[in-house]
Structures are given as C-alpha cells and as structure tokens.
Amino acid sequence: MTGAGVTRITYREAVKQAIREALAADSRVFLMGEDVGKYGGCFAVSKGLLDEFGEERIRDTPLSESAFVGAGIGAAMAVCGRSSRS
C-alpha cells in the first residue's frame, strides 16, 4: 500500500539515490569499488554516476580488498588531518 505523497522505488534505486545524495552533499565523498565506474556496478547501482561526478569521485578499483582498506584508511586520515588543522 502506498499513501498520498509516497513514491515506490526499488531497493537498487534507493541505494543509488542515497549514494548520489551523499556525493552531491559533500565534495570529499567518493565511491570506489570493482566495476562501479564504466560498468555501472553490481545490478547497475552506480550506473550514470561516473558521467555525473567524474573519475576523481567514482573510481574503479582492482580486485584487491587490501587495496580498498588502504585507500579507505588513507582517505579518512587525509580528511581528519585537514579538519584538525582548520
């Protein structure tokens, strides 16, 4: 059942909308993962985001979980370092 003003969307579209909102709200946010750029991600969740936000913010990564962890930690440290000096 849907009431007045309620829009039904798929889970996939809800995830895509949340990612898009996070990227639009904060220029420091980026998406990284296997095939999230040109391919559009698993189930096309990130399809179109590469065109919308560019390669600097939508990053395809190699198949390497340790690289994901290192990149995530490095990004977090860079942001924390900037905010603590401000």
C-alpha positions, 0 to 999 in steps of 0.5 A: 500500500502506498499513501498520498505523497509516497513514491515506490522505488526499488531497493537498487534505486534507493541505494543509488539515490542515497549514494548520489545524495551523499556525493552531491552533499559533500565534495570529499565523498567518493565511491570506489569499488570493482566495476562501479565506474564504466560498468555501472556496478553490481545490478547497475547501482552506480550506473550514470554516476561516473558521467555525473561526478567524474573519475576523481569521485567514482573510481574503479578499483582492482580486485584487491580488498587490501587495496580498498582498506588502504585507500579507505584508511588513507582517505579518512586520515587525509580528511581528519588531518585537514579538519584538525588543522582548520 
